[in-house]
Amino acid sequence: MPSAFHRLTSPHLIRKKPPSAARKKKKKKRTGIPFSKPQPLEHQVAEEEEEGRGKEDVLGFKLKPSASSRLHAIQPLGNLLLLGDGSASVNARDHGLGVLRALPDDLLLDVLALLPARDLAVLSAASHSLYVFATHDTLWRALVLDHFHGNFSFRGSWRSTFLSAVSSHPPPSSSALVIRNFYSDYLFQSWLCANIEMKPEWLEIDNIERRRGISVEEFISRYEEPNKPVLLEGCLDEWPAMKRWSRERLVRVCGGVKFAVGPVEMTLERYFQYADATKEERPLYLFDPMFAEKVSELGSEYEVPNYFREDLFAVLGKERPDYRWIIIGPAGSGSSFHVDPNSTSAWNAVIKGSKKWVMFPPEAVPPGVHPSPDGAEVACPVSIMEWFMNFYAACRKWKKRPVECVCRAGEVVFVPNGWWHLVVNLEDSIAITQNYVSRRNLFNVLDFLGKPNASELVSGTKDRVNLYEKFRSALDASYPGMIDEVTAKAQEKMAQKRKPSFWETVSDAKVGGFKFSF
């Protein structure tokens, strides 16, 4: 490792501590590995990329054809319990960490994330265990994005990308480093989640209603009014984007324009290069709310389907919160469980590729997801694949199953306000999504924006404090009386839900008998 080490010990490569976010919307946690009988795995590890290992099975999961064999010989911690006495039953992780062995793996990685590249290089040469942790690719991903933002050429791993970026010469290949008897659930599951394919049973359920050619009135009465998801077919047939949005044309039309990709901005050419080569647990996702303003041609090549034309946030003009996004990502990328911002409803149209959807109604929080009491933060598994591994099976035992489907090119999913949803790309995908406010969910939006802690909950706008008053004033000016009308209808519905039935008026709910009055 000498040449790589020296390039990383340059004094100017000191990582600056990133500024803290104004507020955290999500916290993620690693859940346990759901394996009752883990099987031993021994692998050699090279510093850089190795050839894929093929579609073999690992602990009951099928690996992707592109799966890397770079596992550092890491095994699930449960394997240690299966071994007898002797040196083989000692975890090499602890021996090589010294006093750091007391730290949980996730906390140890958090500590190492504070170090610059040169210090990680020094640590990686200290012991086999520190090599495993100091070369963990998530650390180098943060270094690349912090130092180079979106101006990098991805080289198959984030560590290789960093080495290439700081040197005019490609990273040298080194002899394989053999590591044995290293046990870590956290690191093993991170590798496994990045390299397994979706199980067939995770894709077989398709219980969403599918409709084609229905009227706007029927959509409102059967789906929007009762707040019920639906998949709409045939809505995108006339979109120019369906024929024109190939990778090659998008790169040509967008040129050097940079789009929002996670915490950085990248050109499409650089992003596609990354998407083709990445083997991550959580791939970077291109999710840009200003795509139509940046490239007007993109905004002109699609149109809002008739069912979603009423969008009352439009009365705010340029002050409206972010509402439309172009979404591009490789297989495995996507969005973990969340509720759409500002209590809006949404539609998501697939132009290329396909997406797996899992949706839960507002009153049913998905298993493994833990929102804070005020709704400002959500704790959930680290990655989408981890949720499927650990929690999807539990849904099969629920009396009310989640709504699921695979949405393919040319199809649109309607996401009612307040519904929890997870979306994962099953292949390279391009989509358009928009959030909107119609009079059917106006009452919910106003109620959301008017909450005492709205400044912590509202998103997509610089003025979170005054959005409620601005929206009410603009609505009153454009649609006089609408707020009062919508509020009256909402209160009437709530009163009807609370109104007891005839049977409830004549029976005593506590004892099950009749009520008599004289």
C-alpha positions as CSV (number, residue, x, y, z in Angstrom):
1,M,0.0,0.0,0.0
2,P,2.9,2.5,0.0
3,S,2.0,4.6,-3.0
4,A,-1.6,4.9,-2.0
5,F,-0.6,5.7,1.6
6,H,1.7,8.5,0.6
7,R,-0.8,10.1,-1.6
8,L,-3.3,10.2,1.3
9,T,-0.9,11.7,3.8
10,S,-0.6,15.1,2.1
11,P,-1.2,17.9,4.6
12,H,-3.8,19.7,2.4
13,L,-6.1,16.6,2.6
14,I,-7.6,17.5,5.9
15,R,-11.3,17.0,6.0
16,K,-13.3,19.9,7.2
17,K,-16.2,19.2,9.6
18,P,-19.4,19.5,7.6
19,P,-21.9,22.2,8.8
20,S,-24.7,20.8,10.9
21,A,-28.1,20.6,9.3
22,A,-30.7,23.1,10.4
23,R,-33.0,20.2,11.3
24,K,-32.9,16.4,10.8
25,K,-35.9,15.0,9.0
26,K,-34.8,11.3,9.4
27,K,-32.7,9.2,11.6
28,K,-31.7,5.8,10.4
29,K,-30.7,2.7,12.4
30,R,-29.2,-0.7,11.6
31,T,-31.4,-3.6,12.5
32,G,-30.3,-7.1,13.3
33,I,-29.6,-9.8,10.7
34,P,-32.6,-12.0,10.5
35,F,-30.7,-15.3,10.1
36,S,-31.3,-18.2,12.5
37,K,-28.5,-20.4,11.1
38,P,-25.8,-18.2,9.4
39,Q,-23.2,-20.1,7.3
40,P,-19.5,-19.4,7.3
41,L,-18.1,-17.2,4.6
42,E,-14.4,-16.8,3.8
43,H,-13.2,-14.5,1.1
44,Q,-10.0,-12.8,0.1
45,V,-10.1,-9.0,-0.2
46,A,-8.1,-6.9,-2.6
47,E,-7.8,-3.2,-2.1
48,E,-9.5,-2.3,-5.3
49,E,-12.2,-3.8,-7.5
50,E,-12.4,-7.5,-8.1
51,E,-14.4,-9.5,-10.6
52,G,-18.1,-10.3,-9.8
53,R,-18.9,-13.6,-8.0
54,G,-22.0,-14.5,-10.0
55,K,-25.5,-15.5,-9.0
56,E,-24.6,-17.7,-6.0
57,D,-26.6,-17.8,-2.9
58,V,-25.5,-16.3,0.4
59,L,-27.5,-17.1,3.5
60,G,-30.6,-17.7,1.4
61,F,-30.3,-14.6,-0.7
62,K,-29.3,-14.5,-4.4
63,L,-26.4,-12.1,-5.2
64,K,-26.6,-9.7,-8.1
65,P,-24.5,-10.7,-11.2
66,S,-22.3,-7.6,-10.5
67,A,-21.9,-8.4,-6.8
68,S,-18.4,-7.7,-5.5
69,S,-16.4,-10.4,-3.8
70,R,-14.7,-7.8,-1.6
71,L,-16.1,-8.9,1.7
72,H,-13.0,-8.7,3.9
73,A,-13.9,-12.2,5.1
74,I,-16.5,-10.6,7.3
75,Q,-18.9,-13.0,8.7
76,P,-22.2,-12.6,10.7
77,L,-21.6,-12.4,14.4
78,G,-23.8,-15.5,14.9
79,N,-21.2,-17.6,13.1
80,L,-18.9,-17.1,16.1
81,L,-21.4,-18.8,18.3
82,L,-21.4,-21.9,16.1
83,L,-17.6,-22.5,16.6
84,G,-16.1,-24.5,19.3
85,D,-13.3,-23.5,21.7
86,G,-9.9,-22.5,20.4
87,S,-8.3,-19.7,18.5
88,A,-10.9,-19.9,15.7
89,S,-13.6,-18.8,18.1
90,V,-11.8,-15.5,18.9
91,N,-13.1,-12.4,17.0
92,A,-10.2,-10.9,15.1
93,R,-12.1,-7.7,15.1
94,D,-11.4,-7.2,18.8
95,H,-7.7,-8.1,18.8
96,G,-6.9,-5.6,16.1
97,L,-8.8,-2.6,17.6
98,G,-7.2,-2.3,20.9
99,V,-9.1,0.0,23.3
100,L,-11.5,0.8,20.4
101,R,-13.0,-2.7,20.5
102,A,-15.4,-1.5,23.2
103,L,-17.2,0.7,20.6
104,P,-20.1,-0.7,18.6
105,D,-19.3,-0.9,14.9
106,D,-21.7,1.9,13.9
107,L,-20.3,4.2,16.6
108,L,-16.7,3.4,15.6
109,L,-17.5,4.3,12.0
110,D,-19.1,7.6,13.2
111,V,-15.8,8.4,15.0
112,L,-13.7,7.5,12.0
113,A,-16.0,9.7,9.8
114,L,-14.5,12.7,11.7
115,L,-11.0,12.0,10.4
116,P,-9.3,13.3,7.2
117,A,-8.2,10.9,4.5
118,R,-4.5,10.9,5.6
119,D,-5.5,9.7,9.1
120,L,-7.7,7.0,7.7
121,A,-4.7,5.9,5.6
122,V,-2.5,5.7,8.7
123,L,-5.1,3.7,10.6
124,S,-5.6,1.3,7.7
125,A,-1.9,0.3,8.0
126,A,-2.1,-0.3,11.7
127,S,-3.9,-3.7,11.8
128,H,-6.2,-5.9,9.9
129,S,-9.2,-4.8,11.9
130,L,-8.5,-1.1,11.4
131,Y,-7.9,-1.8,7.7
132,V,-11.4,-3.2,7.5
133,F,-13.0,-0.2,9.2
134,A,-10.8,2.5,7.7
135,T,-11.4,1.3,4.2
136,H,-15.2,1.1,4.7
137,D,-16.6,2.7,1.5
138,T,-19.2,4.9,3.3
139,L,-16.3,6.9,4.9
140,W,-14.7,7.5,1.5
141,R,-18.1,8.5,0.0
142,A,-18.3,11.3,2.6
143,L,-14.7,12.4,1.8
144,V,-15.3,12.5,-2.0
145,L,-18.6,14.4,-1.7
146,D,-17.1,16.8,0.9
147,H,-13.9,17.5,-1.1
148,F,-15.0,17.3,-4.7
149,H,-18.8,17.8,-4.4
150,G,-20.2,16.5,-7.7
151,N,-17.0,17.0,-9.7
152,F,-15.6,13.5,-9.7
153,S,-15.4,10.5,-12.0
154,F,-16.6,7.4,-10.1
155,R,-14.1,4.5,-10.2
156,G,-16.2,1.6,-8.9
157,S,-15.6,2.4,-5.3
158,W,-15.5,5.6,-3.3
159,R,-12.0,4.9,-2.1
160,S,-10.7,4.3,-5.6
161,T,-12.5,7.5,-6.7
162,F,-10.8,9.5,-4.0
163,L,-7.4,8.1,-4.8
164,S,-7.9,8.9,-8.5
165,A,-9.0,12.4,-7.8
166,V,-5.9,13.3,-5.7
167,S,-3.4,11.8,-8.1
168,S,-2.9,12.0,-11.8
169,H,-2.1,8.3,-11.9
170,P,-4.6,5.5,-11.4
171,P,-4.6,3.8,-8.0
172,P,-2.1,0.9,-8.0
173,S,-3.4,-2.6,-7.6
174,S,-2.0,-4.5,-4.6
175,S,-1.7,-8.1,-3.6
176,A,-4.7,-9.6,-1.8
177,L,-4.9,-9.2,1.9
178,V,-6.3,-12.3,3.7
179,I,-8.4,-11.6,6.8
180,R,-9.9,-14.4,8.8
181,N,-12.2,-14.9,11.8
182,F,-13.6,-11.3,11.5
183,Y,-17.2,-11.1,12.7
184,S,-19.5,-8.1,12.4
185,D,-23.2,-8.0,11.9
186,Y,-23.1,-4.3,11.0
187,L,-20.5,-4.6,8.3
188,F,-21.7,-7.9,6.9
189,Q,-25.3,-6.7,6.6
190,S,-24.1,-3.5,4.8
191,W,-22.3,-5.6,2.2
192,L,-25.2,-8.0,1.9
193,C,-27.8,-5.3,1.4
194,A,-25.7,-3.8,-1.3
195,N,-25.3,-7.0,-3.2
196,I,-28.5,-9.1,-3.0
197,E,-31.3,-9.2,-5.5
198,M,-34.9,-8.6,-4.6
199,K,-36.6,-11.9,-3.6
200,P,-39.4,-13.0,-5.9
201,E,-41.8,-13.1,-2.9
202,W,-41.1,-9.4,-2.4
203,L,-42.4,-8.6,-5.8
204,E,-45.3,-11.0,-6.3
205,I,-48.0,-9.0,-4.4
206,D,-49.9,-6.5,-6.7
207,N,-53.0,-5.5,-4.9
208,I,-53.5,-1.9,-6.0
209,E,-56.5,-1.0,-8.1
210,R,-55.5,-0.5,-11.8
211,R,-57.6,1.8,-13.9
212,R,-57.5,3.0,-17.5
213,G,-59.6,5.7,-19.1
214,I,-61.7,6.7,-16.1
215,S,-63.2,10.2,-16.0
216,V,-61.9,12.9,-13.7
217,E,-65.2,12.7,-11.7
218,E,-64.8,9.0,-11.1
219,F,-61.2,9.5,-10.0
220,I,-62.3,12.1,-7.5
221,S,-65.2,10.1,-6.1
222,R,-63.5,6.7,-5.9
223,Y,-59.9,7.6,-5.1
224,E,-59.1,11.2,-4.3
225,E,-62.1,11.9,-2.0
226,P,-61.8,8.7,0.0
227,N,-57.9,9.1,0.0
228,K,-57.2,5.8,-1.7
229,P,-54.2,4.8,-3.9
230,V,-54.7,3.8,-7.5
231,L,-52.5,3.0,-10.5
232,L,-53.5,4.8,-13.6
233,E,-52.7,3.4,-17.1
234,G,-52.6,5.2,-20.4
235,C,-52.0,8.7,-18.9
236,L,-48.6,9.2,-20.5
237,D,-49.2,8.0,-24.0
238,E,-49.0,11.5,-25.5
239,W,-46.0,12.7,-23.5
240,P,-43.0,13.4,-25.8
241,A,-40.8,12.4,-22.9
242,M,-41.9,8.8,-23.3
243,K,-40.1,8.6,-26.6
244,R,-37.4,11.2,-26.3
245,W,-35.9,10.7,-22.8
246,S,-33.2,8.3,-23.6
247,R,-29.9,8.7,-21.7
248,E,-28.1,9.9,-24.8
249,R,-30.6,12.6,-25.6
250,L,-30.8,13.8,-22.0
251,V,-27.1,14.1,-21.7
252,R,-27.0,16.0,-25.0
253,V,-29.9,18.4,-24.1
254,C,-28.8,19.1,-20.6
255,G,-25.1,19.4,-21.4
256,G,-23.2,20.8,-18.5
257,V,-26.2,21.6,-16.4
258,K,-25.9,20.2,-12.8
259,F,-28.8,18.5,-11.0
260,A,-29.4,17.8,-7.4
261,V,-28.0,14.4,-6.4
262,G,-28.1,13.8,-2.6
263,P,-26.0,16.5,-1.0
264,V,-24.2,17.6,-4.2
265,E,-24.9,18.6,-7.8
266,M,-23.7,16.6,-10.8
267,T,-24.0,16.7,-14.5
268,L,-26.1,13.9,-16.1
269,E,-23.0,12.5,-17.8
270,R,-21.1,12.1,-14.5
271,Y,-24.2,10.8,-12.7
272,F,-24.9,8.1,-15.3
273,Q,-21.2,7.0,-15.1
274,Y,-21.6,6.7,-11.3
275,A,-25.0,4.9,-11.6
276,D,-23.6,2.3,-14.0
277,A,-20.7,1.4,-11.7
278,T,-22.0,1.7,-8.2
279,K,-22.5,-1.3,-5.9
280,E,-23.8,0.6,-2.8
281,E,-26.3,-0.2,-0.2
282,R,-27.8,3.3,-0.6
283,P,-27.0,4.6,-4.1
284,L,-27.1,8.3,-4.7
285,Y,-30.4,9.4,-6.1
286,L,-30.9,12.2,-8.6
287,F,-33.9,14.1,-7.3
288,D,-34.1,17.7,-8.6
289,P,-37.0,20.1,-8.0
290,M,-35.7,22.8,-10.4
291,F,-35.2,20.6,-13.5
292,A,-37.7,22.5,-15.6
293,E,-36.3,25.8,-14.7
294,K,-32.8,24.6,-15.5
295,V,-33.7,23.0,-18.8
296,S,-36.9,24.3,-20.2
297,E,-37.1,21.6,-22.8
298,L,-37.6,19.0,-20.1
299,G,-40.5,20.9,-18.7
300,S,-42.2,21.2,-22.1
301,E,-42.0,17.4,-22.8
302,Y,-44.5,16.3,-20.2
303,E,-47.8,17.6,-18.9
304,V,-49.9,17.1,-15.8
305,P,-52.5,14.3,-16.2
306,N,-56.1,15.6,-16.2
307,Y,-56.8,14.0,-12.8
308,F,-54.3,16.3,-11.0
309,R,-54.8,19.6,-12.8
310,E,-56.3,21.4,-9.8
311,D,-53.3,22.5,-7.7
312,L,-54.1,25.3,-5.3
313,F,-50.6,25.9,-4.2
314,A,-50.2,27.5,-7.6
315,V,-51.8,30.7,-6.1
316,L,-48.4,31.3,-4.4
317,G,-46.6,31.7,-7.7
318,K,-42.8,31.6,-7.2
319,E,-43.2,31.4,-3.4
320,R,-44.9,28.0,-3.5
321,P,-42.9,25.1,-1.9
322,D,-41.0,22.7,-4.1
323,Y,-43.5,20.5,-5.9
324,R,-42.1,18.7,-8.9
325,W,-39.0,16.6,-9.4
326,I,-37.3,14.6,-12.0
327,I,-36.1,11.4,-10.5
328,I,-33.3,9.3,-12.0
329,G,-31.6,6.3,-10.3
330,P,-30.1,2.8,-10.8
331,A,-31.6,-0.4,-9.6
332,G,-31.6,-0.5,-5.8
333,S,-32.0,3.3,-5.4
334,G,-35.2,4.8,-4.1
335,S,-36.9,6.4,-1.1
336,S,-37.3,4.7,2.3
337,F,-40.6,5.1,4.1
338,H,-41.9,8.7,4.4
339,V,-45.0,10.8,4.1
340,D,-45.1,13.4,1.4
341,P,-44.4,17.0,2.6
342,N,-46.9,19.5,3.8
343,S,-49.7,17.0,3.8
344,T,-49.9,17.1,0.0
345,S,-51.1,14.3,-2.3
346,A,-48.8,13.2,-5.1
347,W,-48.6,11.4,-8.4
348,N,-45.5,9.6,-9.7
349,A,-45.1,8.8,-13.4
350,V,-42.5,6.3,-14.7
351,I,-41.0,7.2,-18.0
352,K,-38.2,4.5,-18.1
353,G,-37.7,1.4,-16.0
354,S,-39.9,0.1,-13.1
355,K,-40.5,0.7,-9.4
356,K,-41.7,-1.4,-6.5
357,W,-44.2,0.4,-4.2
358,V,-45.2,-0.4,-0.7
359,M,-47.8,1.9,0.9
360,F,-49.5,2.1,4.3
361,P,-52.4,4.3,5.3
362,P,-51.9,7.2,7.6
363,E,-53.1,5.3,10.7
364,A,-50.8,2.3,10.1
365,V,-47.1,3.1,10.7
366,P,-45.0,0.6,8.8
367,P,-43.1,-2.0,10.8
368,G,-39.6,-0.9,11.7
369,V,-40.5,2.8,11.2
370,H,-40.6,5.0,14.3
371,P,-41.8,8.6,13.9
372,S,-41.2,11.1,16.7
373,P,-44.4,12.3,18.5
374,D,-44.3,15.6,16.7
375,G,-43.6,14.1,13.3
376,A,-40.4,16.1,12.8
377,E,-38.1,13.0,12.7
378,V,-38.5,9.4,11.5
379,A,-36.2,6.5,12.6
380,C,-36.1,3.7,10.1
381,P,-33.7,1.0,8.8
382,V,-30.6,2.2,7.1
383,S,-31.5,1.0,3.7
384,I,-34.6,-0.1,1.7
385,M,-33.2,-3.6,1.2
386,E,-32.7,-3.9,5.0
387,W,-36.4,-3.1,5.5
388,F,-37.4,-5.9,3.1
389,M,-35.0,-8.3,4.8
390,N,-36.2,-7.6,8.3
391,F,-39.7,-6.4,8.2
392,Y,-41.5,-7.2,4.9
393,A,-42.5,-10.7,6.1
394,A,-44.3,-9.2,9.1
395,C,-46.7,-7.5,6.8
396,R,-48.0,-10.8,5.6
397,K,-49.4,-11.5,9.0
398,W,-51.3,-8.2,9.2
399,K,-55.1,-8.3,8.8
400,K,-54.9,-5.2,6.6
401,R,-52.0,-5.7,4.1
402,P,-50.2,-2.7,2.7
403,V,-51.0,-1.6,-0.9
404,E,-48.3,-2.9,-3.2
405,C,-47.5,-2.8,-6.9
406,V,-44.8,-2.6,-9.5
407,C,-45.3,0.6,-11.6
408,R,-43.8,0.3,-15.1
409,A,-43.0,2.7,-17.9
410,G,-46.2,4.6,-19.0
411,E,-48.0,4.1,-15.6
412,V,-48.8,6.6,-12.8
413,V,-49.3,5.9,-9.1
414,F,-51.6,8.2,-7.1
415,V,-50.3,8.7,-3.5
416,P,-53.0,10.1,-1.2
417,N,-52.0,12.6,1.4
418,G,-50.7,11.1,4.7
419,W,-49.9,7.7,3.2
420,W,-46.5,6.1,4.2
421,H,-44.7,4.8,1.1
422,L,-41.5,3.2,0.1
423,V,-40.3,3.1,-3.5
424,V,-37.3,1.1,-4.9
425,N,-36.1,1.1,-8.5
426,L,-36.0,-2.4,-9.9
427,E,-33.9,-1.3,-12.9
428,D,-32.4,2.0,-14.2
429,S,-35.4,4.3,-14.0
430,I,-36.5,7.8,-14.9
431,A,-39.7,9.4,-13.5
432,I,-41.5,12.6,-12.9
433,T,-43.4,13.3,-9.6
434,Q,-45.5,16.2,-8.4
435,N,-47.1,17.1,-5.1
436,Y,-50.3,19.0,-5.3
437,V,-53.2,20.5,-3.3
438,S,-56.7,20.1,-4.5
439,R,-59.9,21.1,-2.6
440,R,-60.2,17.5,-1.5
441,N,-57.1,17.7,0.7
442,L,-57.0,21.5,1.2
443,F,-58.4,21.2,4.8
444,N,-55.6,18.8,5.7
445,V,-52.9,21.0,4.2
446,L,-54.2,24.1,6.1
447,D,-54.4,22.2,9.3
448,F,-50.8,21.0,8.8
449,L,-49.4,24.4,7.9
450,G,-51.2,25.9,10.9
451,K,-49.7,23.6,13.5
452,P,-47.8,25.2,16.4
453,N,-44.6,23.5,15.3
454,A,-45.1,24.1,11.6
455,S,-41.7,25.7,11.2
456,E,-40.2,22.3,12.1
457,L,-42.5,20.3,9.8
458,V,-42.9,22.4,6.7
459,S,-40.4,21.8,3.9
460,G,-39.6,22.9,0.4
461,T,-39.6,26.7,1.1
462,K,-37.4,29.2,2.7
463,D,-40.2,30.8,4.6
464,R,-41.6,28.0,6.7
465,V,-43.0,30.4,9.4
466,N,-45.3,32.5,7.2
467,L,-46.4,29.9,4.6
468,Y,-49.7,29.3,6.3
469,E,-50.8,33.0,6.3
470,K,-49.4,33.6,2.8
471,F,-51.4,30.6,1.5
472,R,-54.6,31.6,3.2
473,S,-54.4,35.1,1.9
474,A,-53.6,34.0,-1.7
475,L,-56.5,31.6,-1.6
476,D,-59.0,34.1,-0.3
477,A,-57.9,36.5,-3.0
478,S,-58.2,33.9,-5.9
479,Y,-61.1,31.8,-4.6
480,P,-63.2,33.8,-2.1
481,G,-65.2,31.6,0.2
482,M,-63.4,28.3,-0.7
483,I,-61.7,27.9,2.7
484,D,-65.0,28.3,4.6
485,E,-66.7,25.9,2.2
486,V,-64.0,23.2,2.5
487,T,-63.8,23.7,6.3
488,A,-67.6,23.2,6.7
489,K,-67.6,20.0,4.6
490,A,-64.6,18.6,6.6
491,Q,-66.4,19.4,9.9
492,E,-69.6,17.8,8.6
493,K,-67.7,14.6,7.7
494,M,-66.0,14.4,11.1
495,A,-69.4,14.9,12.8
496,Q,-70.9,12.0,10.8
497,K,-68.0,9.8,11.8
498,R,-68.6,10.6,15.4
499,K,-72.4,10.3,15.2
500,P,-73.6,7.0,16.8
501,S,-75.6,4.5,14.8
502,F,-79.1,3.5,15.8
503,W,-77.8,0.4,17.4
504,E,-75.3,2.4,19.5
505,T,-78.1,4.7,20.7
506,V,-80.1,1.7,22.1
507,S,-77.3,-0.5,23.4
508,D,-74.9,-0.1,26.2
509,A,-71.5,-0.6,24.7
510,K,-69.9,-1.5,28.0
511,V,-72.2,-4.4,28.9
512,G,-73.8,-5.3,25.5
513,G,-77.3,-4.8,26.7
514,F,-80.2,-2.4,25.9
515,K,-80.6,1.0,27.4
516,F,-83.9,1.8,29.1
517,S,-85.0,5.3,30.2
518,F,-88.1,6.2,32.0
